[in-house]
Amino acid sequence: MWDQLPELILIQIFSHLDRGDRASVSQVCRSWNLALSSPVLWRSVTVLIDRDLRGNFPLAGELAVKYGQHMRSLELAWSRSYILPRETRAARNIQAEAGADFLAVVRAKNVQLKELILTNWVFSYKWGDRGKLLYALANFLGCQYNLETLSLLNANFGVSDVLRLLGTAARGCSEKLASLDLRGAFRQWQTPHSNPRYLRLLGRLHALTVLKLDYPAISDHTLNALANGAPKVLKTLHISIRDSDSRQHTVTDSSWNNLARACPNLTVAYTIVNISHYEDMCYLLLPSVPLAKFQLFSGYVWDQSRSRNFRGTVGLLISHYTNTLAEVMLQLKNNRELLDDLLVSMLVQCKNLTRLQYDGIMRSLDTLRDICHLQVERKTYFRTIHIKPRIVNVRNRAILDDVNYQYVHKMLEQEVDFRIEDPASFFVYY
């Protein structure tokens, strides 16, 4: 009966199997083997280098040889950050060699990917001969002519290794590469923002529409290289900033202005972690930045000798980005500042705001009434409003019940998902 199932049904069933099970079912009968050869099952492949390439696992040999030509998305990942006690250095080197052999097999099949993702390569530094694996990866990238997405997220490579991979990608697919993720690609203590080769490579990526970087990887020279390399094409620039990113260099407003003129459809996204003080925000929130998405995670620890002044930060968001701001997430731990009026002001003035998530203290729950009133009066256009108070005393309960009673039916008329929930910590609008 099983061998008589239609091929489309078999393909749907096989799509839920892992690679090892797929290799096994291909031996059952001719019809199963034929169904397993469907390109749909092999368009996207994930290889865990420290697991899948152990011993005689068929993925590196049989599966790559039989089905490798169907791959369009390949994720090369490391699954763990530790070494088992029984694994000798020689065994670890074998893992890197197995990864290099796998890439050689895929390269021999002349596989042309559209997406290549390196995941958690920060773990690979303990595995011995990583240089051989990186060399094989660079050779493989040099043969890719249709690559549209390249992600080196959290690779933790040296500058020379990253630039070698970028160089081979630029030679083969500079006119096709549309998305590049370099967050965590460079080791933290290495800042490539002024490296001449790095700037030249960015300038050669003429099709780049999405670029994700850490703050140490941008500078005036970086923005100018992007303006010259991908004019009118670059649409999204995502910048991650952490507390470890020192202000040894800053980006000028004129460079942002130059990039915004060269790329009129550009939107910038900031993700800021453990940076709380207003004076540390000023050099980021410049008037010419086309900021559309702002995420701030303030953390629990900050310099107690100075005020964090979140009012100043939110005030800059409102004054500089009235016409561009679309998403805001403020996770303000242990904040005691009055921000109620600024939240309402942001909703009123930022006409393009489609999502607001606030995790912090509100001085008065009457502010929620004002926010709901804006929605009812159609001065805001959210489709979802969830309110999750952290602490509800008797007075707050009365206010929440009144807000719910007064606006729930009006929200339903507008087809807004409106909810007030008891135990949580933030409210979300989108």
Residue pairs with C-beta under 8 A, 6 or more apart in sequence:
2 32
3 28
3 29
3 31
3 32
4 31
5 31
7 31
7 34
7 35
7 38
10 31
10 32
10 35
11 35
11 38
11 40
11 41
14 22
14 25
14 35
14 36
14 38
14 41
15 40
15 41
17 25
19 45
19 52
19 59
19 63
20 57
20 58
20 59
22 36
22 41
22 63
23 58
23 59
23 62
23 63
25 32
25 36
26 32
26 33
26 36
27 33
37 66
37 67
39 70
41 67
41 70
42 67
42 68
42 70
42 71
43 70
43 71
43 72
43 73
44 71
44 72
44 73
44 75
45 71
45 73
45 74
45 75
46 74
46 75
46 77
47 53
47 59
47 74
47 75
47 76
47 77
47 102
48 77
48 78
48 79
49 76
49 77
49 78
49 95
49 96
49 98
49 99
49 124
49 133
50 78
50 79
50 80
50 95
50 123
50 127
51 79
52 59
52 60
53 59
53 60
53 95
53 98
53 99
53 101
53 102
54 95
54 98
59 102
60 98
60 101
60 102
60 105
61 105
64 102
64 105
64 106
64 109
65 105
65 109
68 105
68 106
68 109
68 111
69 109
69 110
69 111
71 106
71 111
71 113
72 112
72 113
72 114
72 115
73 113
73 114
73 115
73 116
73 117
74 106
74 111
74 113
74 115
74 116
74 117
75 116
75 117
75 118
75 119
76 99
76 116
76 117
76 118
76 119
76 121
76 137
77 117
77 118
77 119
77 120
78 119
78 120
78 121
78 122
78 123
78 124
78 127
79 120
79 123
80 123
81 120
81 122
81 123
81 126
82 126
83 92
83 126
83 127
89 128
92 126
92 127
92 128
92 129
93 127
93 128
93 129
95 127
95 128
96 124
96 127
96 128
96 129
96 130
96 132
96 133
97 129
97 132
97 133
99 133
99 136
100 132
100 133
100 135
100 136
103 133
103 136
103 137
103 139
103 140
104 136
106 140
107 139
107 140
107 143
110 143
112 144
112 145
112 146
113 144
113 146
113 147
114 146
114 147
114 148
114 149
115 147
115 148
115 149
115 150
116 141
116 144
116 147
116 149
116 150
116 151
117 149
117 150
117 151
117 153
118 151
118 152
118 153
118 155
119 151
119 153
119 154
120 154
121 152
121 154
121 155
121 156
121 157
122 154
122 155
122 156
122 184
124 130
124 133
125 156
134 157
134 161
134 164
134 165
137 165
138 164
138 165
138 168
139 168
141 147
141 165
141 168
141 169
141 172
142 168
142 171
142 172
143 172
144 169
144 172
144 173
145 172
145 173
145 176
146 173
146 176
147 169
147 172
147 173
147 176
147 177
148 173
148 176
148 177
148 178
148 179
149 177
149 178
149 179
149 180
150 169
150 177
150 179
150 180
150 181
151 179
151 180
151 181
152 162
152 165
152 181
152 182
152 184
152 185
153 181
153 183
153 184
153 185
153 212
154 183
154 184
154 185
155 162
155 184
155 185
156 184
156 185
156 186
156 187
157 165
157 185
157 186
157 187
158 186
158 187
158 190
159 186
159 187
159 190
159 192
159 195
159 198
162 182
162 185
162 186
162 192
163 192
163 195
163 197
163 198
163 201
166 198
166 201
167 197
167 201
169 177
170 177
170 201
170 204
170 205
174 204
174 205
174 206
174 207
175 206
175 207
176 207
177 205
177 207
177 208
178 207
178 208
178 209
178 210
179 208
179 209
179 210
179 211
180 205
180 208
180 210
180 211
180 212
181 212
182 211
182 212
182 213
182 214
182 217
183 212
183 213
183 214
183 238
183 240
184 214
186 192
186 214
186 216
186 217
188 216
188 244
190 216
191 216
191 217
191 248
191 249
192 198
192 216
192 217
193 216
193 217
193 218
193 219
193 221
193 222
193 249
194 219
194 221
194 249
198 217
198 222
199 221
199 222
199 225
200 225
202 222
202 225
202 226
202 229
203 225
203 226
203 228
203 229
204 229
205 229
205 230
206 229
206 230
206 233
207 230
207 233
208 226
208 229
208 230
208 233
208 234
209 230
209 233
209 234
209 235
209 236
210 235
210 236
210 238
211 226
211 234
211 236
211 237
211 238
212 237
212 238
212 239
212 240
213 222
213 237
213 238
213 239
213 240
214 239
214 240
214 241
214 242
214 245
215 239
215 240
215 241
215 242
215 245
216 245
218 239
218 251
219 249
219 251
220 251
220 252
220 255
223 251
223 255
223 256
223 258
223 259
224 255
224 258
224 259
226 234
226 237
226 259
226 262
226 263
227 258
227 259
227 261
227 262
227 263
228 262
230 263
231 262
231 263
232 262
232 263
232 264
232 265
233 263
234 259
234 263
234 265
234 266
235 263
235 265
235 266
235 267
236 266
236 267
236 268
236 269
237 266
237 267
237 268
237 269
238 268
238 269
238 271
238 293
239 268
239 269
239 270
239 271
240 271
240 273
241 270
241 271
241 272
241 273
241 275
241 284
242 273
242 274
242 275
243 273
243 274
243 275
243 299
247 280
247 283
250 283
251 283
251 286
252 286
253 286
253 287
253 288
254 288
256 286
256 288
256 289
256 290
257 288
259 266
260 266
260 288
260 289
260 290
266 290
267 290
267 291
267 292
267 293
267 324
267 326
268 289
268 290
268 291
268 292
268 293
269 291
269 292
269 293
269 294
269 295
270 284
270 291
270 293
270 294
270 295
270 296
271 295
271 297
272 281
272 284
272 294
272 295
272 296
272 297
273 297
273 299
274 297
274 298
274 299
274 301
275 281
275 296
275 298
276 298
276 299
276 302
276 308
276 310
277 302
277 303
277 306
277 307
277 308
277 309
278 307
278 308
278 309
278 310
278 312
278 313
279 306
281 312
281 313
281 316
282 316
285 291
285 313
285 316
285 317
285 320
286 320
287 320
289 320
289 321
290 324
291 317
291 320
291 321
291 324
291 325
292 321
292 324
292 325
292 326
292 327
293 326
293 327
293 328
294 317
294 321
294 325
294 327
294 328
294 329
295 327
295 328
295 329
295 331
296 313
296 329
296 330
296 331
296 332
297 331
298 308
298 310
298 331
298 332
298 333
298 335
299 333
300 333
300 334
302 308
308 335
308 337
309 337
310 330
310 332
310 335
310 337
310 339
311 337
311 338
311 339
311 342
314 330
314 339
314 342
314 343
314 346
315 342
317 325
317 328
317 346
317 350
318 342
318 345
318 346
318 349
318 350
321 350
322 349
322 350
322 351
323 351
323 352
324 352
325 346
325 350
325 352
325 353
326 352
326 353
326 354
326 355
327 353
327 354
327 355
327 356
327 430
328 346
328 353
328 355
328 356
328 357
329 355
329 356
329 357
329 358
330 357
330 358
330 359
330 360
331 357
331 359
331 360
331 426
332 339
332 358
332 359
332 360
332 361
333 359
333 360
335 360
335 361
336 361
338 363
339 360
339 361
339 362
340 362
340 363
340 364
340 367
343 356
343 358
343 362
343 367
343 371
344 367
344 370
344 371
344 374
346 353
346 356
347 353
347 356
347 371
347 374
347 379
347 380
347 429
348 374
348 379
353 380
354 381
354 382
354 430
355 428
355 429
355 430
356 428
356 429
356 430
357 426
357 427
357 428
357 429
357 430
358 426
358 427
359 425
359 426
360 426
362 368
365 389
365 396
365 399
365 400
365 403
366 399
368 387
368 399
368 400
368 403
368 427
369 399
369 402
369 403
369 406
371 380
371 385
371 429
372 385
372 403
372 406
372 407
372 411
372 418
373 407
374 380
375 381
375 382
375 385
375 407
375 411
375 414
375 416
376 407
376 410
376 411
376 414
378 414
380 429
382 416
382 429
382 430
383 415
383 416
383 417
383 430
384 416
384 417
384 428
384 429
384 430
385 411
385 416
385 417
385 418
385 419
385 427
385 428
385 429
386 417
386 419
386 421
386 427
386 428
387 400
387 419
387 420
387 421
387 427
388 421
388 422
388 423
388 424
388 425
388 426
388 427
389 396
389 400
389 420
389 421
389 422
389 424
390 423
390 424
390 425
392 400
392 422
400 420
403 420
404 420
407 418
408 418
411 418
412 418
